[in-house]
Amino acid sequence: MFGILAEGKNGGIANIVKLAGNVVYGALYKMDKNELESLNRLEESMNYRVIRENITIETYGEIPATVYIGEGDSENIFKPTKQYKKFIENGMEQHNFPENYQREVHNLLNL
């Protein structure tokens, strides 16, 4: 999950790793073209690849979305900074991720 060491971040950053049968929770935002281009530049600068992927949302079904996949090594785990840990934990709480998923991520953050 934290297999990317981002330049200037001094710690690992999150990534999506496809594993059969696993679920990845996240937040979906609607953006205009300029906002999306700006976010794409930021994410690409941190070793993420920008792709279009169909995702499934429980209440809407399958929809196309822009997804950021890290170019890091999924076998290595880099410890995230305290600020990044807090950012991830606050986001999961704000978006009401399931408590068991939040616990799993919290455990990964504190390896």
Secondary structure as UniProt FT lines:
FT   STRAND          4..5
FT   TURN            7..9
FT   STRAND          12..13
FT   TURN            20..21
FT   HELIX           33..45
FT   TURN            46..47
FT   STRAND          48..57
FT   TURN            58..60
FT   STRAND          61..70
FT   TURN            74..75
FT   HELIX           82..94
FT   TURN            95..96
FT   HELIX           99..109
//
